[in-house]
Structures are given as C-alpha cells and as structure tokens.
Amino acid sequence: MLAVRYHGVGQVHVEDMSRPVCGPGQVLVKVVYAGICGSDLHIFRKGMFVSTIPEIMGHEFSGVVEQVGPKVITLQPGDQVVGDPRVSCGTCAWCRTGAYNLCPNLGFIGEVRPGCFAEYLVLNANKLIKVPASVPLRRAALVEPLAVALHIAGKGRLEQAEHLGIVGAGPIGILTVLVAQTMQVKRVTVIDIAEERLALAGRLGATVLSAFPAGQDDQPDVVVEAVGVEPTLAGALVWLRPRGRLVMAGLYEEKINIDPNDIVVKELELVGVSAYETADLQQAVELVAKGEMDVEQVVTHVLPLTSAPEAFALLASGDKKAGKILLTPREKGEENGPGR
C-alpha cells in the first residue's frame, strides 16, 4: 500500500509499504479521505509530537471497514467509520474517568503510532465510530476537527456569548463559526490576514477584519484564539472586554512572552482547550449525519495521496490560501465529489 511518512523536519515522502494486518479486537480500515491538520503542520515544520522517525502521518480520516479481527462484533466489512485517534495511557486518573484528552501522556495516531495518511489503517474496534451509510465520506472526514470546534464551544461557554471574536479563519475557526450559529450567538467577528479565508467567514455571516481594531469600542465578551502565535494571543487579550473570556485553542511552536496586565486589570478568564472529549466526537457524528451544518465549506482541496508533499508545501506557504486539504488514495483527487 502507499503511505505518507515523516522522515524529519520538512521531509514527507510517499512510500510503498506492506498492508497492516488486524489482530484480535482490531479492524482494518480502507481509508477514503484523510485531512491534514494544523498539528500535522507542527510536525512538518518543527518535528513536534512524533515519538519515532519515520512514521506514517495523519489522524483525521473517514473510511470503510475492510476486515475485522477475531472478537470484533460491533463492526463488519462495508461499514463506514471515522476514528478516535487519541492514544492515551489508559491507567492515569484522567483516563479512568474517561477524560482521555487530559492524559499526561496523550498522543495521537500519526505521531506515536501509524496514522491514516495511507491506503489502509488498523485500529482497535473501540476506537472507531460507525457512520450512517447515507453520509458522504468526504463530509465524514470533517468529524474530528468538528469535534474540536464543539469542545471549544463547550469549554468556552459560547451559548452565553453576546459577541464572539475568533482569531484565525482556518478550518477550526470556520467550524467554530458554524457551531456558534447553532448556539444562537448573536454576533461573530473573525480576524485573519488571508483574504480567501475572510471571504468564507463573511459568506457565513461573520463580520470580518484583517487586523485587531483600535480603541475599546465594541469589544467581544468571548474570544477564541485559534492561531497560536505571540502577536495574536497578545492582540486577543487587548481586544477582549473587561471580565471577558479567552479560549486558547491554538498550539504554539515557539515560546512566547505576553503582558499579563490585561488579564489582571480587566479580570479576564482564560480557558485552555485540549482536543476533545468522546462525547464531542459522538455529537460531531450526529451533526454531520443530520446534514444541517455544511462542514465541507472548509475543504479547499482534495488531492491524491501521492501529492502529500505538495499539499504540505501549500499549507506551509505564507499566502494562507488553502484551508482544509483532504488526501485520498484515489487516483484523481480534485475530481472527487462527496461520497465514496
């Protein structure tokens, strides 16, 4: 089978490998779509998170069950599935309560175990979630990032927001706009420097800005920072109104310095967001199945698996024209529509 493996900073290669074999309690999945995440870019640019090199990358996917191992009774060949890619220790206090995203040793497939940028993937059956056959697999590939947006909404208590600010109109920022709309948030303002991303946020009904506004008028009561660099975090703290809430959803590649006085003087609340909980994944599947939320709007490219190096170069470029890129083992990437 073909697989995309990380060999070091900036080194992503498509290689021919043996197809994995599923053992007891495991399932062999034929991957149909796999999304490149921001954390995959952190690996590509900085080598973050990975425990061994080389490694098959990727943790967002949709696919079809190809084969089930002994003792698997919950799934059968032909079932459509998405995955819970979290790899936790299973024994710490957080894992014992089901809060796997807070496990001190949390990792993901594609980082600490072989990932989904491949034609086939093996996972334990309890790490797969069945998706109704009526759901196009291209749409189902957005379940995992949608779960992140749902976790942001829950931790950030967006249902209480009068005015929501979102810094960063990448896939997570845009999906958070969609989730906020389902929660009847009255106003959403999105800040980004990329015209194409702002245009999409505007089409979704958000007010769009290319920079933080000057002055103290019209400040949001909740801001989601989804970029993960020092200037955007500092700007978000200034932008928030007194007693506002900052939801930190970005991962940082570099050490940063901030002035904490805005936090103190304005009595701001800071909320961290780490991935998602199992309930967020299940809710994401339900929302995608209902089709009431057009999550596919975040997809700007569908490319063949063999174009993975070019896809990473595109996402790492400074123009920020690409949103969510899906990779597919099919020969023709861009010509694929929703479905199998």
C-alpha positions in Angstrom: 0.0 0.0 0.0 1.0 3.7 -0.4 1.6 5.7 2.8 2.9 9.2 3.7 5.8 9.0 6.1 7.5 11.8 8.1 11.3 11.5 8.0 12.3 14.8 9.7 11.6 18.5 9.5 10.3 19.3 6.1 10.7 15.8 4.9 7.5 14.0 3.9 7.7 11.0 1.5 5.2 8.8 -0.2 6.3 5.2 0.1 5.2 1.7 -0.8 4.7 -0.4 2.4 3.1 -3.7 3.5 -0.6 -3.5 4.3 -1.2 -3.8 8.0 -2.8 -6.9 9.4 -5.6 -6.7 12.1 -5.4 -8.9 15.1 -7.9 -9.8 17.8 -10.2 -6.9 18.6 -8.8 -4.8 15.7 -10.2 -3.6 12.4 -8.6 -3.0 9.0 -10.0 0.2 7.5 -9.7 1.2 3.9 -9.1 5.0 4.1 -11.1 7.1 1.7 -10.3 10.6 2.9 -7.7 11.9 5.3 -7.4 15.5 6.4 -4.2 17.4 7.1 -4.5 19.1 10.5 -2.6 22.1 12.0 -0.8 19.7 14.3 0.5 17.8 11.2 2.0 21.1 10.1 3.6 21.5 13.5 5.2 18.1 12.9 6.3 19.1 9.3 7.8 22.4 10.4 9.2 21.6 13.8 9.1 17.9 14.4 6.7 18.3 17.3 4.8 15.4 18.9 6.4 12.5 17.0 8.0 9.7 19.1 9.7 7.7 16.3 11.0 8.5 12.8 10.0 7.6 10.2 6.2 7.5 11.0 3.0 7.3 8.9 1.3 10.7 9.5 -2.3 11.7 9.9 -5.1 11.3 12.4 -8.3 12.7 10.7 -10.0 10.2 8.4 -13.1 8.6 7.1 -13.1 5.1 5.5 -14.8 1.7 5.1 -14.2 -1.4 7.1 -12.2 -3.9 5.0 -11.8 -6.6 7.5 -12.4 -7.3 11.2 -10.3 -9.4 13.5 -11.4 -12.1 15.9 -13.7 -11.0 18.8 -15.0 -7.9 16.9 -18.8 -7.9 16.9 -19.6 -4.2 16.7 -18.4 -3.7 13.1 -18.5 -5.6 9.9 -16.9 -5.2 6.4 -18.6 -2.4 4.4 -19.4 -0.2 7.5 -18.5 3.4 7.1 -16.4 4.7 10.0 -14.4 7.6 11.5 -11.9 7.3 14.2 -11.0 8.4 17.7 -7.3 9.0 17.0 -6.3 9.7 20.7 -3.7 7.4 22.2 -3.7 7.7 26.0 -2.1 5.6 28.7 -5.5 4.2 29.9 -4.4 4.0 33.5 -4.0 7.5 34.9 -6.7 9.3 37.0 -7.9 11.2 33.9 -8.1 8.1 31.7 -10.0 6.2 34.4 -12.7 8.9 34.3 -12.9 9.0 30.5 -11.1 12.4 30.2 -8.5 10.9 27.8 -7.7 14.3 26.3 -6.2 15.3 29.7 -3.9 12.2 29.9 -0.4 13.5 30.7 0.9 11.0 28.1 -1.6 11.8 25.4 -0.6 11.3 21.8 -2.3 10.7 18.5 -2.1 8.2 15.7 0.3 9.7 13.1 2.5 10.8 16.0 3.1 7.9 18.4 1.5 5.1 16.2 1.0 4.7 12.5 -1.5 7.2 11.1 -4.1 7.5 8.4 -2.2 9.0 5.5 -2.2 5.6 3.9 -4.4 3.3 1.9 -5.2 1.2 4.9 -5.2 1.7 8.7 -5.5 -0.7 11.6 -7.2 0.4 14.8 -8.9 -1.2 17.8 -12.6 -1.6 17.2 -13.4 0.6 20.2 -11.5 3.5 18.6 -13.9 3.5 15.6 -17.3 5.2 15.3 -19.8 3.9 12.8 -21.2 6.5 10.4 -24.6 6.0 8.6 -24.3 4.8 5.1 -26.2 7.8 3.9 -23.4 10.2 5.0 -20.9 11.1 2.2 -17.4 10.1 3.4 -15.9 13.4 2.3 -18.2 15.1 4.8 -17.5 12.4 7.4 -13.8 13.3 7.2 -14.6 16.5 9.0 -15.9 14.8 12.1 -12.6 15.1 14.0 -12.0 18.8 13.5 -15.7 19.5 14.1 -15.3 17.7 17.5 -12.5 20.3 18.3 -14.9 23.1 17.5 -17.6 21.6 19.7 -15.1 21.2 22.6 -14.2 24.9 22.1 -17.8 25.8 22.2 -18.4 23.8 25.4 -15.3 24.9 27.3 -15.8 28.5 26.2 -19.5 28.5 27.1 -20.3 30.1 23.7 -24.0 29.9 24.4 -23.5 32.7 26.8 -21.7 34.9 24.3 -23.3 38.1 23.0 -20.4 38.9 20.8 -17.9 36.2 19.9 -14.5 37.0 18.4 -12.5 34.4 16.5 -8.8 35.0 15.8 -7.9 32.7 12.8 -10.1 31.7 10.0 -8.6 28.4 9.3 -10.6 25.2 9.5 -11.1 25.2 13.3 -12.0 28.9 13.2 -14.6 28.4 10.4 -16.0 25.3 12.1 -16.3 27.3 15.3 -18.3 29.9 13.4 -20.7 27.2 12.2 -21.1 25.8 15.7 -21.7 29.2 17.2 -24.5 29.7 14.7 -26.3 26.6 16.1 -25.9 28.1 19.6 -27.7 31.3 18.6 -24.6 33.5 19.3 -25.8 37.0 18.3 -22.6 38.3 16.7 -19.4 36.8 15.4 -16.3 38.7 14.3 -13.5 36.9 12.6 -9.9 38.3 12.3 -7.4 36.9 9.8 -4.8 38.2 7.3 -5.8 35.9 4.4 -8.4 37.3 2.1 -9.8 34.0 0.9 -10.4 32.8 4.5 -12.0 36.0 5.5 -14.3 35.8 2.4 -15.5 32.4 3.5 -16.2 33.7 7.1 -18.1 36.6 5.6 -20.2 34.4 3.5 -21.1 32.5 6.7 -22.4 35.7 8.2 -19.5 36.8 10.3 -18.1 40.3 10.5 -14.5 40.1 9.1 -11.4 42.1 10.0 -7.9 41.9 8.7 -6.4 43.4 12.0 -7.3 43.9 15.6 -9.5 47.0 15.9 -8.0 50.1 17.6 -9.7 51.5 20.7 -12.0 49.9 23.2 -15.4 50.1 21.4 -17.4 47.0 20.5 -15.2 44.5 22.4 -16.2 40.8 22.4 -17.1 39.1 25.6 -15.6 35.8 24.4 -12.6 35.4 22.1 -11.3 32.2 20.6 -7.6 32.3 19.7 -7.1 29.6 17.1 -3.7 30.7 15.6 -1.1 30.0 18.3 1.5 32.8 17.9 2.5 35.6 20.2 1.0 38.6 18.3 -2.4 37.0 18.0 -2.5 36.0 21.7 -1.4 39.4 22.8 -4.0 41.1 20.5 -6.8 38.9 21.8 -6.1 39.9 25.4 -6.3 43.6 24.4 -9.4 43.0 22.3 -11.5 41.4 25.0 -13.8 43.5 27.1 -13.4 43.5 30.9 -14.4 40.2 32.5 -14.3 38.6 29.1 -13.2 35.1 28.4 -10.3 34.0 26.3 -10.4 30.4 24.8 -7.0 29.3 23.9 -7.4 26.8 21.0 -4.0 27.2 19.2 -0.9 25.1 19.7 2.4 27.1 20.0 5.5 26.2 18.1 7.6 28.8 19.9 8.0 30.0 23.5 6.1 33.3 23.8 6.0 36.4 26.1 2.8 38.3 26.9 2.0 41.2 29.1 -0.3 39.8 31.9 -1.6 43.2 32.9 -4.6 42.9 30.6 -5.6 39.7 32.4 -5.2 41.3 35.8 -6.7 44.7 35.2 -9.7 43.5 33.1 -10.2 40.4 35.3 -10.1 38.1 32.3 -10.9 34.4 32.3 -8.5 32.1 30.4 -9.7 28.7 29.2 -7.5 26.1 27.6 -8.8 23.6 25.1 -7.1 20.2 24.5 -8.5 18.3 21.6 -12.0 17.0 22.6 -13.9 14.5 24.7 -15.5 11.3 23.5 -18.9 13.0 23.7 -17.7 15.7 21.3 -16.8 13.1 18.7 -20.2 11.4 19.1 -22.0 14.7 18.8 -20.0 15.6 15.7 -21.0 12.4 14.0 -24.7 13.1 14.8 -24.4 16.7 13.4 -22.7 15.5 10.2 -25.3 12.8 9.8 -28.1 15.3 10.0 -26.5 17.4 7.3 -27.7 20.6 8.9 -24.2 22.1 9.1 -22.3 22.5 5.8 -18.9 21.5 7.2 -17.5 20.8 3.8 -17.1 24.5 3.2 -13.8 24.4 5.0 -12.4 22.0 2.3 -10.4 23.9 -0.3 -8.5 21.0 -1.9 -9.0 17.2 -2.4 -5.6 15.8 -3.6 -4.4 12.3 -4.2 -2.3 10.7 -1.5 0.7 10.9 -3.9 0.5 14.7 -3.8 1.1 14.9 0.0 4.5 16.6 -0.3 2.9 19.3 -2.4 -0.1 19.6 0.0 2.3 20.2 2.9 4.2 22.8 0.9 1.0 24.6 0.0 -0.2 24.7 3.7 3.2 25.8 4.9 3.4 28.7 2.4 2.9 32.2 3.5 -0.1 33.1 1.4 -2.6 31.0 3.5 -4.9 30.4 0.5 -5.5 26.8 1.4 -8.0 25.7 4.1 -8.6 22.1 4.8 -6.8 19.8 2.4 -8.1 16.2 2.2 -5.9 13.5 0.8 -7.4 10.5 -0.9 -5.8 7.2 -2.1 -7.9 7.6 -5.3 -6.0 8.4 -8.4 -7.9 11.7 -9.1 -8.1 13.9 -6.1 -9.7 17.2 -7.3 -12.4 15.4 -9.4 -13.8 13.5 -6.4 -17.1 14.7 -5.1 -18.9 13.8 -1.9 -19.4 10.1 -1.2 -17.3 7.1 -1.9 
